[in-house]
Amino acid sequence: MTQLTLTAAREALAGYLAANITGLRTVTTRLGQINPPCALVLPAPGTFATYSVSMDGQVNWTLRVLVVASLADSESGQDILDPYLSVTGPKSIWAAVDADSTLGGAVDGFAVVVNGSAYGVTVLNGVDYLTATLTVQVGD
């Protein structure tokens, strides 16, 4: 069995979200220029890998999906951001992952959104954005 790499896990999640949520741009590296709404799919801060979770030595990856909306004003930014954080609807990241935990067959095991955090203003490349983080675990 092939080990799921960190790069492959990030790319699988980013590709799946871009294909299944209309209008959401996704990237797997920090950008020089942010074009919201977008989702940055990066390793989670702190513990991002749990090694040898099974007898065959598989790794579970913990990813951070930083959902970015234009701040504009807090109300319109929240109107843009909140649907991505909802548990229902066509823009819901949780609902998209929950509908196909193999990310369209890109992973043999699972992907699951486990929590949301850090809702607020974030400075990226010197610009203020309204952001929230979803934590997603991915494993084979």
MODELLER restraints for C-alpha pairs under 7 A, 6 or more apart:
rsr = mdl.restraints
at = mdl.atoms
rsr.add(forms.Gaussian(group=physical.xy_distance, feature=features.Distance(at['CA:3:A'], at['CA:58:A']), mean=6.35, stdev=0.5))
rsr.add(forms.Gaussian(group=physical.xy_distance, feature=features.Distance(at['CA:4:A'], at['CA:140:A']), mean=6.27, stdev=0.5))
rsr.add(forms.Gaussian(group=physical.xy_distance, feature=features.Distance(at['CA:6:A'], at['CA:61:A']), mean=6.67, stdev=0.5))
rsr.add(forms.Gaussian(group=physical.xy_distance, feature=features.Distance(at['CA:9:A'], at['CA:138:A']), mean=6.64, stdev=0.5))
rsr.add(forms.Gaussian(group=physical.xy_distance, feature=features.Distance(at['CA:10:A'], at['CA:28:A']), mean=6.16, stdev=0.5))
rsr.add(forms.Gaussian(group=physical.xy_distance, feature=features.Distance(at['CA:10:A'], at['CA:41:A']), mean=5.97, stdev=0.5))
rsr.add(forms.Gaussian(group=physical.xy_distance, feature=features.Distance(at['CA:10:A'], at['CA:42:A']), mean=6.62, stdev=0.5))
rsr.add(forms.Gaussian(group=physical.xy_distance, feature=features.Distance(at['CA:11:A'], at['CA:28:A']), mean=6.48, stdev=0.5))
rsr.add(forms.Gaussian(group=physical.xy_distance, feature=features.Distance(at['CA:12:A'], at['CA:103:A']), mean=6.61, stdev=0.5))
rsr.add(forms.Gaussian(group=physical.xy_distance, feature=features.Distance(at['CA:12:A'], at['CA:106:A']), mean=5.72, stdev=0.5))
rsr.add(forms.Gaussian(group=physical.xy_distance, feature=features.Distance(at['CA:13:A'], at['CA:103:A']), mean=6.48, stdev=0.5))
rsr.add(forms.Gaussian(group=physical.xy_distance, feature=features.Distance(at['CA:14:A'], at['CA:26:A']), mean=5.42, stdev=0.5))
rsr.add(forms.Gaussian(group=physical.xy_distance, feature=features.Distance(at['CA:14:A'], at['CA:27:A']), mean=6.38, stdev=0.5))
rsr.add(forms.Gaussian(group=physical.xy_distance, feature=features.Distance(at['CA:14:A'], at['CA:28:A']), mean=6.78, stdev=0.5))
rsr.add(forms.Gaussian(group=physical.xy_distance, feature=features.Distance(at['CA:14:A'], at['CA:41:A']), mean=6.20, stdev=0.5))
rsr.add(forms.Gaussian(group=physical.xy_distance, feature=features.Distance(at['CA:16:A'], at['CA:103:A']), mean=5.64, stdev=0.5))
rsr.add(forms.Gaussian(group=physical.xy_distance, feature=features.Distance(at['CA:16:A'], at['CA:104:A']), mean=6.60, stdev=0.5))
rsr.add(forms.Gaussian(group=physical.xy_distance, feature=features.Distance(at['CA:18:A'], at['CA:24:A']), mean=5.75, stdev=0.5))
rsr.add(forms.Gaussian(group=physical.xy_distance, feature=features.Distance(at['CA:18:A'], at['CA:25:A']), mean=5.86, stdev=0.5))
rsr.add(forms.Gaussian(group=physical.xy_distance, feature=features.Distance(at['CA:18:A'], at['CA:26:A']), mean=5.90, stdev=0.5))
rsr.add(forms.Gaussian(group=physical.xy_distance, feature=features.Distance(at['CA:20:A'], at['CA:96:A']), mean=6.82, stdev=0.5))
rsr.add(forms.Gaussian(group=physical.xy_distance, feature=features.Distance(at['CA:21:A'], at['CA:90:A']), mean=6.56, stdev=0.5))
rsr.add(forms.Gaussian(group=physical.xy_distance, feature=features.Distance(at['CA:21:A'], at['CA:91:A']), mean=5.45, stdev=0.5))
rsr.add(forms.Gaussian(group=physical.xy_distance, feature=features.Distance(at['CA:24:A'], at['CA:37:A']), mean=5.89, stdev=0.5))
rsr.add(forms.Gaussian(group=physical.xy_distance, feature=features.Distance(at['CA:24:A'], at['CA:38:A']), mean=5.30, stdev=0.5))
rsr.add(forms.Gaussian(group=physical.xy_distance, feature=features.Distance(at['CA:25:A'], at['CA:37:A']), mean=6.63, stdev=0.5))
rsr.add(forms.Gaussian(group=physical.xy_distance, feature=features.Distance(at['CA:25:A'], at['CA:38:A']), mean=4.50, stdev=0.5))
rsr.add(forms.Gaussian(group=physical.xy_distance, feature=features.Distance(at['CA:25:A'], at['CA:39:A']), mean=6.29, stdev=0.5))
rsr.add(forms.Gaussian(group=physical.xy_distance, feature=features.Distance(at['CA:26:A'], at['CA:38:A']), mean=5.48, stdev=0.5))
rsr.add(forms.Gaussian(group=physical.xy_distance, feature=features.Distance(at['CA:26:A'], at['CA:39:A']), mean=4.75, stdev=0.5))
rsr.add(forms.Gaussian(group=physical.xy_distance, feature=features.Distance(at['CA:26:A'], at['CA:40:A']), mean=5.88, stdev=0.5))
rsr.add(forms.Gaussian(group=physical.xy_distance, feature=features.Distance(at['CA:27:A'], at['CA:39:A']), mean=6.50, stdev=0.5))
rsr.add(forms.Gaussian(group=physical.xy_distance, feature=features.Distance(at['CA:27:A'], at['CA:40:A']), mean=5.11, stdev=0.5))
rsr.add(forms.Gaussian(group=physical.xy_distance, feature=features.Distance(at['CA:27:A'], at['CA:41:A']), mean=6.10, stdev=0.5))
rsr.add(forms.Gaussian(group=physical.xy_distance, feature=features.Distance(at['CA:28:A'], at['CA:40:A']), mean=5.85, stdev=0.5))
rsr.add(forms.Gaussian(group=physical.xy_distance, feature=features.Distance(at['CA:28:A'], at['CA:41:A']), mean=4.85, stdev=0.5))
rsr.add(forms.Gaussian(group=physical.xy_distance, feature=features.Distance(at['CA:28:A'], at['CA:42:A']), mean=5.94, stdev=0.5))
rsr.add(forms.Gaussian(group=physical.xy_distance, feature=features.Distance(at['CA:29:A'], at['CA:40:A']), mean=6.93, stdev=0.5))
rsr.add(forms.Gaussian(group=physical.xy_distance, feature=features.Distance(at['CA:29:A'], at['CA:42:A']), mean=6.80, stdev=0.5))
rsr.add(forms.Gaussian(group=physical.xy_distance, feature=features.Distance(at['CA:32:A'], at['CA:125:A']), mean=6.86, stdev=0.5))
rsr.add(forms.Gaussian(group=physical.xy_distance, feature=features.Distance(at['CA:36:A'], at['CA:68:A']), mean=5.80, stdev=0.5))
rsr.add(forms.Gaussian(group=physical.xy_distance, feature=features.Distance(at['CA:36:A'], at['CA:69:A']), mean=5.09, stdev=0.5))
rsr.add(forms.Gaussian(group=physical.xy_distance, feature=features.Distance(at['CA:36:A'], at['CA:70:A']), mean=5.93, stdev=0.5))
rsr.add(forms.Gaussian(group=physical.xy_distance, feature=features.Distance(at['CA:37:A'], at['CA:68:A']), mean=5.52, stdev=0.5))
rsr.add(forms.Gaussian(group=physical.xy_distance, feature=features.Distance(at['CA:37:A'], at['CA:69:A']), mean=4.81, stdev=0.5))
rsr.add(forms.Gaussian(group=physical.xy_distance, feature=features.Distance(at['CA:38:A'], at['CA:67:A']), mean=5.93, stdev=0.5))
rsr.add(forms.Gaussian(group=physical.xy_distance, feature=features.Distance(at['CA:38:A'], at['CA:68:A']), mean=5.32, stdev=0.5))
rsr.add(forms.Gaussian(group=physical.xy_distance, feature=features.Distance(at['CA:39:A'], at['CA:65:A']), mean=5.95, stdev=0.5))
rsr.add(forms.Gaussian(group=physical.xy_distance, feature=features.Distance(at['CA:39:A'], at['CA:66:A']), mean=5.37, stdev=0.5))
rsr.add(forms.Gaussian(group=physical.xy_distance, feature=features.Distance(at['CA:39:A'], at['CA:67:A']), mean=4.41, stdev=0.5))
rsr.add(forms.Gaussian(group=physical.xy_distance, feature=features.Distance(at['CA:39:A'], at['CA:68:A']), mean=6.03, stdev=0.5))
rsr.add(forms.Gaussian(group=physical.xy_distance, feature=features.Distance(at['CA:40:A'], at['CA:65:A']), mean=5.55, stdev=0.5))
rsr.add(forms.Gaussian(group=physical.xy_distance, feature=features.Distance(at['CA:40:A'], at['CA:66:A']), mean=5.00, stdev=0.5))
rsr.add(forms.Gaussian(group=physical.xy_distance, feature=features.Distance(at['CA:40:A'], at['CA:67:A']), mean=6.53, stdev=0.5))
rsr.add(forms.Gaussian(group=physical.xy_distance, feature=features.Distance(at['CA:41:A'], at['CA:63:A']), mean=6.70, stdev=0.5))
rsr.add(forms.Gaussian(group=physical.xy_distance, feature=features.Distance(at['CA:41:A'], at['CA:64:A']), mean=5.78, stdev=0.5))
rsr.add(forms.Gaussian(group=physical.xy_distance, feature=features.Distance(at['CA:41:A'], at['CA:65:A']), mean=4.63, stdev=0.5))
rsr.add(forms.Gaussian(group=physical.xy_distance, feature=features.Distance(at['CA:41:A'], at['CA:66:A']), mean=6.52, stdev=0.5))
rsr.add(forms.Gaussian(group=physical.xy_distance, feature=features.Distance(at['CA:42:A'], at['CA:63:A']), mean=5.67, stdev=0.5))
rsr.add(forms.Gaussian(group=physical.xy_distance, feature=features.Distance(at['CA:42:A'], at['CA:64:A']), mean=5.21, stdev=0.5))
rsr.add(forms.Gaussian(group=physical.xy_distance, feature=features.Distance(at['CA:42:A'], at['CA:65:A']), mean=6.47, stdev=0.5))
rsr.add(forms.Gaussian(group=physical.xy_distance, feature=features.Distance(at['CA:43:A'], at['CA:62:A']), mean=6.38, stdev=0.5))
rsr.add(forms.Gaussian(group=physical.xy_distance, feature=features.Distance(at['CA:43:A'], at['CA:63:A']), mean=4.51, stdev=0.5))
rsr.add(forms.Gaussian(group=physical.xy_distance, feature=features.Distance(at['CA:43:A'], at['CA:64:A']), mean=5.63, stdev=0.5))
rsr.add(forms.Gaussian(group=physical.xy_distance, feature=features.Distance(at['CA:44:A'], at['CA:62:A']), mean=5.68, stdev=0.5))
rsr.add(forms.Gaussian(group=physical.xy_distance, feature=features.Distance(at['CA:44:A'], at['CA:63:A']), mean=4.67, stdev=0.5))
rsr.add(forms.Gaussian(group=physical.xy_distance, feature=features.Distance(at['CA:44:A'], at['CA:64:A']), mean=4.57, stdev=0.5))
rsr.add(forms.Gaussian(group=physical.xy_distance, feature=features.Distance(at['CA:48:A'], at['CA:61:A']), mean=5.65, stdev=0.5))
rsr.add(forms.Gaussian(group=physical.xy_distance, feature=features.Distance(at['CA:48:A'], at['CA:62:A']), mean=4.55, stdev=0.5))
rsr.add(forms.Gaussian(group=physical.xy_distance, feature=features.Distance(at['CA:48:A'], at['CA:63:A']), mean=6.61, stdev=0.5))
rsr.add(forms.Gaussian(group=physical.xy_distance, feature=features.Distance(at['CA:49:A'], at['CA:59:A']), mean=6.59, stdev=0.5))
rsr.add(forms.Gaussian(group=physical.xy_distance, feature=features.Distance(at['CA:49:A'], at['CA:60:A']), mean=5.81, stdev=0.5))
rsr.add(forms.Gaussian(group=physical.xy_distance, feature=features.Distance(at['CA:49:A'], at['CA:61:A']), mean=4.76, stdev=0.5))
rsr.add(forms.Gaussian(group=physical.xy_distance, feature=features.Distance(at['CA:49:A'], at['CA:62:A']), mean=6.13, stdev=0.5))
rsr.add(forms.Gaussian(group=physical.xy_distance, feature=features.Distance(at['CA:50:A'], at['CA:59:A']), mean=5.60, stdev=0.5))
rsr.add(forms.Gaussian(group=physical.xy_distance, feature=features.Distance(at['CA:50:A'], at['CA:60:A']), mean=5.19, stdev=0.5))
rsr.add(forms.Gaussian(group=physical.xy_distance, feature=features.Distance(at['CA:50:A'], at['CA:61:A']), mean=6.57, stdev=0.5))
rsr.add(forms.Gaussian(group=physical.xy_distance, feature=features.Distance(at['CA:51:A'], at['CA:57:A']), mean=6.84, stdev=0.5))
rsr.add(forms.Gaussian(group=physical.xy_distance, feature=features.Distance(at['CA:51:A'], at['CA:58:A']), mean=6.53, stdev=0.5))
rsr.add(forms.Gaussian(group=physical.xy_distance, feature=features.Distance(at['CA:51:A'], at['CA:59:A']), mean=4.60, stdev=0.5))
rsr.add(forms.Gaussian(group=physical.xy_distance, feature=features.Distance(at['CA:51:A'], at['CA:60:A']), mean=6.69, stdev=0.5))
rsr.add(forms.Gaussian(group=physical.xy_distance, feature=features.Distance(at['CA:52:A'], at['CA:58:A']), mean=5.20, stdev=0.5))
rsr.add(forms.Gaussian(group=physical.xy_distance, feature=features.Distance(at['CA:52:A'], at['CA:59:A']), mean=5.78, stdev=0.5))
rsr.add(forms.Gaussian(group=physical.xy_distance, feature=features.Distance(at['CA:53:A'], at['CA:59:A']), mean=6.09, stdev=0.5))
rsr.add(forms.Gaussian(group=physical.xy_distance, feature=features.Distance(at['CA:58:A'], at['CA:140:A']), mean=6.65, stdev=0.5))
rsr.add(forms.Gaussian(group=physical.xy_distance, feature=features.Distance(at['CA:59:A'], at['CA:139:A']), mean=6.32, stdev=0.5))
rsr.add(forms.Gaussian(group=physical.xy_distance, feature=features.Distance(at['CA:60:A'], at['CA:137:A']), mean=6.75, stdev=0.5))
rsr.add(forms.Gaussian(group=physical.xy_distance, feature=features.Distance(at['CA:60:A'], at['CA:138:A']), mean=5.71, stdev=0.5))
rsr.add(forms.Gaussian(group=physical.xy_distance, feature=features.Distance(at['CA:60:A'], at['CA:139:A']), mean=4.36, stdev=0.5))
rsr.add(forms.Gaussian(group=physical.xy_distance, feature=features.Distance(at['CA:61:A'], at['CA:137:A']), mean=5.63, stdev=0.5))
rsr.add(forms.Gaussian(group=physical.xy_distance, feature=features.Distance(at['CA:61:A'], at['CA:138:A']), mean=5.14, stdev=0.5))
rsr.add(forms.Gaussian(group=physical.xy_distance, feature=features.Distance(at['CA:61:A'], at['CA:139:A']), mean=6.12, stdev=0.5))
rsr.add(forms.Gaussian(group=physical.xy_distance, feature=features.Distance(at['CA:62:A'], at['CA:135:A']), mean=6.83, stdev=0.5))
rsr.add(forms.Gaussian(group=physical.xy_distance, feature=features.Distance(at['CA:62:A'], at['CA:136:A']), mean=5.75, stdev=0.5))
rsr.add(forms.Gaussian(group=physical.xy_distance, feature=features.Distance(at['CA:62:A'], at['CA:137:A']), mean=4.48, stdev=0.5))
rsr.add(forms.Gaussian(group=physical.xy_distance, feature=features.Distance(at['CA:62:A'], at['CA:138:A']), mean=6.38, stdev=0.5))
rsr.add(forms.Gaussian(group=physical.xy_distance, feature=features.Distance(at['CA:63:A'], at['CA:135:A']), mean=5.78, stdev=0.5))
rsr.add(forms.Gaussian(group=physical.xy_distance, feature=features.Distance(at['CA:63:A'], at['CA:136:A']), mean=5.13, stdev=0.5))
rsr.add(forms.Gaussian(group=physical.xy_distance, feature=features.Distance(at['CA:63:A'], at['CA:137:A']), mean=6.16, stdev=0.5))
rsr.add(forms.Gaussian(group=physical.xy_distance, feature=features.Distance(at['CA:64:A'], at['CA:133:A']), mean=6.30, stdev=0.5))
rsr.add(forms.Gaussian(group=physical.xy_distance, feature=features.Distance(at['CA:64:A'], at['CA:134:A']), mean=5.86, stdev=0.5))
rsr.add(forms.Gaussian(group=physical.xy_distance, feature=features.Distance(at['CA:64:A'], at['CA:135:A']), mean=4.86, stdev=0.5))
rsr.add(forms.Gaussian(group=physical.xy_distance, feature=features.Distance(at['CA:64:A'], at['CA:136:A']), mean=6.36, stdev=0.5))
rsr.add(forms.Gaussian(group=physical.xy_distance, feature=features.Distance(at['CA:65:A'], at['CA:133:A']), mean=5.52, stdev=0.5))
rsr.add(forms.Gaussian(group=physical.xy_distance, feature=features.Distance(at['CA:65:A'], at['CA:134:A']), mean=5.06, stdev=0.5))
rsr.add(forms.Gaussian(group=physical.xy_distance, feature=features.Distance(at['CA:65:A'], at['CA:135:A']), mean=6.29, stdev=0.5))
rsr.add(forms.Gaussian(group=physical.xy_distance, feature=features.Distance(at['CA:66:A'], at['CA:131:A']), mean=6.56, stdev=0.5))
rsr.add(forms.Gaussian(group=physical.xy_distance, feature=features.Distance(at['CA:66:A'], at['CA:132:A']), mean=5.83, stdev=0.5))
rsr.add(forms.Gaussian(group=physical.xy_distance, feature=features.Distance(at['CA:66:A'], at['CA:133:A']), mean=4.56, stdev=0.5))
rsr.add(forms.Gaussian(group=physical.xy_distance, feature=features.Distance(at['CA:66:A'], at['CA:134:A']), mean=6.57, stdev=0.5))
rsr.add(forms.Gaussian(group=physical.xy_distance, feature=features.Distance(at['CA:67:A'], at['CA:131:A']), mean=5.42, stdev=0.5))
rsr.add(forms.Gaussian(group=physical.xy_distance, feature=features.Distance(at['CA:67:A'], at['CA:132:A']), mean=5.42, stdev=0.5))
rsr.add(forms.Gaussian(group=physical.xy_distance, feature=features.Distance(at['CA:67:A'], at['CA:133:A']), mean=6.16, stdev=0.5))
rsr.add(forms.Gaussian(group=physical.xy_distance, feature=features.Distance(at['CA:68:A'], at['CA:129:A']), mean=6.45, stdev=0.5))
rsr.add(forms.Gaussian(group=physical.xy_distance, feature=features.Distance(at['CA:68:A'], at['CA:130:A']), mean=6.02, stdev=0.5))
rsr.add(forms.Gaussian(group=physical.xy_distance, feature=features.Distance(at['CA:68:A'], at['CA:131:A']), mean=4.63, stdev=0.5))
rsr.add(forms.Gaussian(group=physical.xy_distance, feature=features.Distance(at['CA:69:A'], at['CA:77:A']), mean=5.92, stdev=0.5))
rsr.add(forms.Gaussian(group=physical.xy_distance, feature=features.Distance(at['CA:69:A'], at['CA:80:A']), mean=6.34, stdev=0.5))
rsr.add(forms.Gaussian(group=physical.xy_distance, feature=features.Distance(at['CA:69:A'], at['CA:81:A']), mean=5.77, stdev=0.5))
rsr.add(forms.Gaussian(group=physical.xy_distance, feature=features.Distance(at['CA:69:A'], at['CA:129:A']), mean=5.97, stdev=0.5))
rsr.add(forms.Gaussian(group=physical.xy_distance, feature=features.Distance(at['CA:69:A'], at['CA:130:A']), mean=5.23, stdev=0.5))
rsr.add(forms.Gaussian(group=physical.xy_distance, feature=features.Distance(at['CA:69:A'], at['CA:131:A']), mean=6.18, stdev=0.5))
rsr.add(forms.Gaussian(group=physical.xy_distance, feature=features.Distance(at['CA:70:A'], at['CA:77:A']), mean=5.72, stdev=0.5))
rsr.add(forms.Gaussian(group=physical.xy_distance, feature=features.Distance(at['CA:70:A'], at['CA:129:A']), mean=5.29, stdev=0.5))
rsr.add(forms.Gaussian(group=physical.xy_distance, feature=features.Distance(at['CA:70:A'], at['CA:130:A']), mean=6.11, stdev=0.5))
rsr.add(forms.Gaussian(group=physical.xy_distance, feature=features.Distance(at['CA:71:A'], at['CA:77:A']), mean=4.96, stdev=0.5))
rsr.add(forms.Gaussian(group=physical.xy_distance, feature=features.Distance(at['CA:71:A'], at['CA:128:A']), mean=6.61, stdev=0.5))
rsr.add(forms.Gaussian(group=physical.xy_distance, feature=features.Distance(at['CA:71:A'], at['CA:129:A']), mean=4.82, stdev=0.5))
rsr.add(forms.Gaussian(group=physical.xy_distance, feature=features.Distance(at['CA:71:A'], at['CA:130:A']), mean=5.06, stdev=0.5))
rsr.add(forms.Gaussian(group=physical.xy_distance, feature=features.Distance(at['CA:77:A'], at['CA:130:A']), mean=6.28, stdev=0.5))
rsr.add(forms.Gaussian(group=physical.xy_distance, feature=features.Distance(at['CA:83:A'], at['CA:91:A']), mean=5.63, stdev=0.5))
rsr.add(forms.Gaussian(group=physical.xy_distance, feature=features.Distance(at['CA:83:A'], at['CA:92:A']), mean=5.80, stdev=0.5))
rsr.add(forms.Gaussian(group=physical.xy_distance, feature=features.Distance(at['CA:84:A'], at['CA:91:A']), mean=5.05, stdev=0.5))
rsr.add(forms.Gaussian(group=physical.xy_distance, feature=features.Distance(at['CA:84:A'], at['CA:92:A']), mean=4.40, stdev=0.5))
rsr.add(forms.Gaussian(group=physical.xy_distance, feature=features.Distance(at['CA:84:A'], at['CA:93:A']), mean=5.48, stdev=0.5))
rsr.add(forms.Gaussian(group=physical.xy_distance, feature=features.Distance(at['CA:85:A'], at['CA:92:A']), mean=5.83, stdev=0.5))
rsr.add(forms.Gaussian(group=physical.xy_distance, feature=features.Distance(at['CA:85:A'], at['CA:93:A']), mean=6.42, stdev=0.5))
rsr.add(forms.Gaussian(group=physical.xy_distance, feature=features.Distance(at['CA:86:A'], at['CA:92:A']), mean=5.28, stdev=0.5))
rsr.add(forms.Gaussian(group=physical.xy_distance, feature=features.Distance(at['CA:87:A'], at['CA:94:A']), mean=5.55, stdev=0.5))
rsr.add(forms.Gaussian(group=physical.xy_distance, feature=features.Distance(at['CA:87:A'], at['CA:95:A']), mean=5.56, stdev=0.5))
rsr.add(forms.Gaussian(group=physical.xy_distance, feature=features.Distance(at['CA:88:A'], at['CA:95:A']), mean=5.73, stdev=0.5))
rsr.add(forms.Gaussian(group=physical.xy_distance, feature=features.Distance(at['CA:94:A'], at['CA:113:A']), mean=5.94, stdev=0.5))
rsr.add(forms.Gaussian(group=physical.xy_distance, feature=features.Distance(at['CA:97:A'], at['CA:103:A']), mean=6.75, stdev=0.5))
rsr.add(forms.Gaussian(group=physical.xy_distance, feature=features.Distance(at['CA:97:A'], at['CA:111:A']), mean=6.75, stdev=0.5))
rsr.add(forms.Gaussian(group=physical.xy_distance, feature=features.Distance(at['CA:97:A'], at['CA:112:A']), mean=6.44, stdev=0.5))
rsr.add(forms.Gaussian(group=physical.xy_distance, feature=features.Distance(at['CA:98:A'], at['CA:112:A']), mean=6.68, stdev=0.5))
rsr.add(forms.Gaussian(group=physical.xy_distance, feature=features.Distance(at['CA:101:A'], at['CA:110:A']), mean=4.99, stdev=0.5))
rsr.add(forms.Gaussian(group=physical.xy_distance, feature=features.Distance(at['CA:101:A'], at['CA:111:A']), mean=4.77, stdev=0.5))
rsr.add(forms.Gaussian(group=physical.xy_distance, feature=features.Distance(at['CA:101:A'], at['CA:112:A']), mean=6.46, stdev=0.5))
rsr.add(forms.Gaussian(group=physical.xy_distance, feature=features.Distance(at['CA:102:A'], at['CA:108:A']), mean=6.19, stdev=0.5))
rsr.add(forms.Gaussian(group=physical.xy_distance, feature=features.Distance(at['CA:102:A'], at['CA:109:A']), mean=6.23, stdev=0.5))
rsr.add(forms.Gaussian(group=physical.xy_distance, feature=features.Distance(at['CA:102:A'], at['CA:110:A']), mean=5.23, stdev=0.5))
rsr.add(forms.Gaussian(group=physical.xy_distance, feature=features.Distance(at['CA:102:A'], at['CA:111:A']), mean=6.23, stdev=0.5))
rsr.add(forms.Gaussian(group=physical.xy_distance, feature=features.Distance(at['CA:107:A'], at['CA:140:A']), mean=6.18, stdev=0.5))
rsr.add(forms.Gaussian(group=physical.xy_distance, feature=features.Distance(at['CA:108:A'], at['CA:140:A']), mean=5.11, stdev=0.5))
rsr.add(forms.Gaussian(group=physical.xy_distance, feature=features.Distance(at['CA:109:A'], at['CA:139:A']), mean=5.40, stdev=0.5))
rsr.add(forms.Gaussian(group=physical.xy_distance, feature=features.Distance(at['CA:109:A'], at['CA:140:A']), mean=3.82, stdev=0.5))
rsr.add(forms.Gaussian(group=physical.xy_distance, feature=features.Distance(at['CA:110:A'], at['CA:138:A']), mean=5.63, stdev=0.5))
rsr.add(forms.Gaussian(group=physical.xy_distance, feature=features.Distance(at['CA:110:A'], at['CA:139:A']), mean=5.43, stdev=0.5))
rsr.add(forms.Gaussian(group=physical.xy_distance, feature=features.Distance(at['CA:110:A'], at['CA:140:A']), mean=6.38, stdev=0.5))
rsr.add(forms.Gaussian(group=physical.xy_distance, feature=features.Distance(at['CA:111:A'], at['CA:136:A']), mean=6.67, stdev=0.5))
rsr.add(forms.Gaussian(group=physical.xy_distance, feature=features.Distance(at['CA:111:A'], at['CA:137:A']), mean=5.55, stdev=0.5))
rsr.add(forms.Gaussian(group=physical.xy_distance, feature=features.Distance(at['CA:111:A'], at['CA:138:A']), mean=4.31, stdev=0.5))
rsr.add(forms.Gaussian(group=physical.xy_distance, feature=features.Distance(at['CA:111:A'], at['CA:139:A']), mean=6.61, stdev=0.5))
rsr.add(forms.Gaussian(group=physical.xy_distance, feature=features.Distance(at['CA:112:A'], at['CA:136:A']), mean=5.47, stdev=0.5))
rsr.add(forms.Gaussian(group=physical.xy_distance, feature=features.Distance(at['CA:112:A'], at['CA:137:A']), mean=5.43, stdev=0.5))
rsr.add(forms.Gaussian(group=physical.xy_distance, feature=features.Distance(at['CA:112:A'], at['CA:138:A']), mean=6.68, stdev=0.5))
rsr.add(forms.Gaussian(group=physical.xy_distance, feature=features.Distance(at['CA:113:A'], at['CA:134:A']), mean=6.80, stdev=0.5))
rsr.add(forms.Gaussian(group=physical.xy_distance, feature=features.Distance(at['CA:113:A'], at['CA:135:A']), mean=5.80, stdev=0.5))
rsr.add(forms.Gaussian(group=physical.xy_distance, feature=features.Distance(at['CA:113:A'], at['CA:136:A']), mean=4.29, stdev=0.5))
rsr.add(forms.Gaussian(group=physical.xy_distance, feature=features.Distance(at['CA:113:A'], at['CA:137:A']), mean=6.50, stdev=0.5))
rsr.add(forms.Gaussian(group=physical.xy_distance, feature=features.Distance(at['CA:114:A'], at['CA:135:A']), mean=5.68, stdev=0.5))
rsr.add(forms.Gaussian(group=physical.xy_distance, feature=features.Distance(at['CA:114:A'], at['CA:136:A']), mean=5.77, stdev=0.5))
rsr.add(forms.Gaussian(group=physical.xy_distance, feature=features.Distance(at['CA:115:A'], at['CA:134:A']), mean=5.75, stdev=0.5))
rsr.add(forms.Gaussian(group=physical.xy_distance, feature=features.Distance(at['CA:115:A'], at['CA:135:A']), mean=5.34, stdev=0.5))
rsr.add(forms.Gaussian(group=physical.xy_distance, feature=features.Distance(at['CA:116:A'], at['CA:133:A']), mean=5.54, stdev=0.5))
rsr.add(forms.Gaussian(group=physical.xy_distance, feature=features.Distance(at['CA:116:A'], at['CA:134:A']), mean=4.35, stdev=0.5))
rsr.add(forms.Gaussian(group=physical.xy_distance, feature=features.Distance(at['CA:116:A'], at['CA:135:A']), mean=6.20, stdev=0.5))
rsr.add(forms.Gaussian(group=physical.xy_distance, feature=features.Distance(at['CA:117:A'], at['CA:132:A']), mean=6.13, stdev=0.5))
rsr.add(forms.Gaussian(group=physical.xy_distance, feature=features.Distance(at['CA:117:A'], at['CA:133:A']), mean=5.17, stdev=0.5))
rsr.add(forms.Gaussian(group=physical.xy_distance, feature=features.Distance(at['CA:117:A'], at['CA:134:A']), mean=6.44, stdev=0.5))
rsr.add(forms.Gaussian(group=physical.xy_distance, feature=features.Distance(at['CA:118:A'], at['CA:132:A']), mean=5.30, stdev=0.5))
rsr.add(forms.Gaussian(group=physical.xy_distance, feature=features.Distance(at['CA:118:A'], at['CA:133:A']), mean=5.82, stdev=0.5))
rsr.add(forms.Gaussian(group=physical.xy_distance, feature=features.Distance(at['CA:119:A'], at['CA:131:A']), mean=5.73, stdev=0.5))
rsr.add(forms.Gaussian(group=physical.xy_distance, feature=features.Distance(at['CA:119:A'], at['CA:132:A']), mean=4.21, stdev=0.5))
rsr.add(forms.Gaussian(group=physical.xy_distance, feature=features.Distance(at['CA:119:A'], at['CA:133:A']), mean=6.92, stdev=0.5))
rsr.add(forms.Gaussian(group=physical.xy_distance, feature=features.Distance(at['CA:120:A'], at['CA:130:A']), mean=5.48, stdev=0.5))
rsr.add(forms.Gaussian(group=physical.xy_distance, feature=features.Distance(at['CA:120:A'], at['CA:131:A']), mean=5.56, stdev=0.5))
rsr.add(forms.Gaussian(group=physical.xy_distance, feature=features.Distance(at['CA:120:A'], at['CA:132:A']), mean=6.49, stdev=0.5))
rsr.add(forms.Gaussian(group=physical.xy_distance, feature=features.Distance(at['CA:121:A'], at['CA:128:A']), mean=6.26, stdev=0.5))
rsr.add(forms.Gaussian(group=physical.xy_distance, feature=features.Distance(at['CA:121:A'], at['CA:129:A']), mean=5.49, stdev=0.5))
rsr.add(forms.Gaussian(group=physical.xy_distance, feature=features.Distance(at['CA:121:A'], at['CA:130:A']), mean=4.56, stdev=0.5))
rsr.add(forms.Gaussian(group=physical.xy_distance, feature=features.Distance(at['CA:121:A'], at['CA:131:A']), mean=6.04, stdev=0.5))
rsr.add(forms.Gaussian(group=physical.xy_distance, feature=features.Distance(at['CA:122:A'], at['CA:128:A']), mean=5.66, stdev=0.5))
rsr.add(forms.Gaussian(group=physical.xy_distance, feature=features.Distance(at['CA:122:A'], at['CA:129:A']), mean=5.35, stdev=0.5))
rsr.add(forms.Gaussian(group=physical.xy_distance, feature=features.Distance(at['CA:122:A'], at['CA:130:A']), mean=6.18, stdev=0.5))
rsr.add(forms.Gaussian(group=physical.xy_distance, feature=features.Distance(at['CA:122:A'], at['CA:131:A']), mean=6.21, stdev=0.5))
rsr.add(forms.Gaussian(group=physical.xy_distance, feature=features.Distance(at['CA:123:A'], at['CA:129:A']), mean=6.20, stdev=0.5))
